[in-house]
Amino acid sequence: MPQLQNTSLATYIPLFEAAGVEQIISASPLSMGILRNDGGPAWHPATPALQQACKDAIAVAAKAGTTLEAVALGYGLTSAGSSTSHTPIVVGLSTPDEVHETMRVYSQLYSDPQARAARAPGTGLGEGQTKQVALEKEIVELIRKAGAFNWTWDSGV
């Protein structure tokens, strides 16, 4: 799942491809909702440190005139894949406004010819996306400082 809080899927994609896996699907670029301006659901298993980092990220995004979910969706929608394939992204949306916002972010970033390549947060987009790239770097750094970057939790499965 390529998302600002956890990019570990990128490590495994080449291994899956080498093993002959033909289709890899990624889900939850909003990290089960924690990367949203509303802070996610009360049941979210995030640590208090990650919850605080996300609150700080909300403020960073707002100062830049955007939302945490727009930055997170932008990264999630444009980062999955490898040099030879693109990984489809599954995004959970609850309202028509969320659908419209997701399509706005998608359309804005996919106008950049570099947008469909595998990339790390804060890298790999063209000059027209400097704000997105800078916000990705800053938000990932907040999550790193909280000790929650690439941290995972039990899913109950």
N, C-alpha and C positions, 0 to 999 in steps of 0.2 A: 504494500500500500504506500505509494509515494505521497507523502504528506509532510507538512512542515515539522511535525513532531516526531515522525518516524520514517526514515528513508531506507530502512534495511532491506526492503524488497529489491532494490537495485543491486545488492550484493548477490542475490540468488538468481536473478533473471538469466545471466549467462550460463549458470549451472543447469537451470531448467531447459534452456535451449539446447545445450550440449547433450542432455539426456533425452532429447527428442520431444519435449513438451511443445505442442504446436500452438496452444493458446493459453496465455496467462491473463487473468482478469484481476484488476485491482479495485478495491472498494474503500470507501470512507475517507475521501480527501479532507473531510472536516473532523476526522478522528472521533467518530461517534458523537459529534456535536460540540466537543470542547473547544474547537477552533471557530467558534461563532461569537458574535457580539453579545448574545444572551448568556454566554458562559456554559452552555450545554445543559443536559438534563441533570436533575438532582442525583440520580442513581449512577452517574458516570464514575468509573473506578479511578479517576485521576488522583494523584497525590495532592495534598494541599500546596506543595511547591509548584506543581504543574498548573494547578488552578490559578495560583497567583501570577505565574508567568503569562498565562493566557489573559488575565486581567490587564497586566502591563502591556501585552501585545495589542489589546483592544485600544488602549490609550495611544500607542505608537501609530497604529493605523488611522485612528481618528484625527490625530495631529496632521497626518499626511492627506487627509480628506477622503479616506476610504474606510472600509470595514475589514475586520480580521477575516471574515469568511470570503471576501473578495480576493484577498491576498492568498489565503489558503487554497481556494478553488483555482486561482490562477496557477499556483505551483502544481497542484494535483493534476489539473487537466493538461499541463504541458510538460510533464516530467517523466511519465511512465514509458518505458520501452528500452530498447537497446539500439545499437547501430543498425540492426537488421530488421527490427519489428517494432510495432507500436502496441502498447498494452491498453486495452479498453478500460475505462474508469466507470465504476458504478457510484453514483451520487444519490443519497437519499434526500428527497425533497418533499416538503409537506404542504406547501401552498403555491398558488400560481405566481405570487411575487418571487418566491424562491426559484421557480423555474425561469422566470424572466431574468432575474439577477444572474443566474448561472449561465444563461445564454448570452447575456451582455458581456460577462467576463470571458467566456469562450470566444466570442466574436472579436473582442478587442485583442486578445492575445494571439489568436490564430491568424490575424492579419500579418503577423511576424513570420517570415519563412523559416526561422529557426525553431519555432515553437513545438514541433512534434518530436524532438529528439530527446533522448535520455539526458538528464542534467541534474546537477546538485542544486540545492537552494541557493539563490543569489548568483547563479551562473547561467550561461547558455542562451540568453535572449538577446535580441538585437538592440541597437541604440534607442529605438522607440519605446523600450520597456525599462528604462533606467529606474523609474519609481518602483515598479514591481520588484526588480532585482534587489534594490536597496532595502526595501521592506522585508523581503524574504530573509536577507542576511541578518537584519536587526532582530527579527522575531525568532529565528533559529538560535541566535546568540542568547536571547532571554531564556529560551527553553533549555539550552545547554547549561547556563548558569544555575538553573533550577535543578540540574541533575536528571532531567527527564527526556533528553534527546535520545531517540531510538529505544526508549523504555517501552515495554509492553506489559500488558496485564492479562490475566486469565479471562478467556471469553465465555467460560461456562460450557464449552463444547466438550 
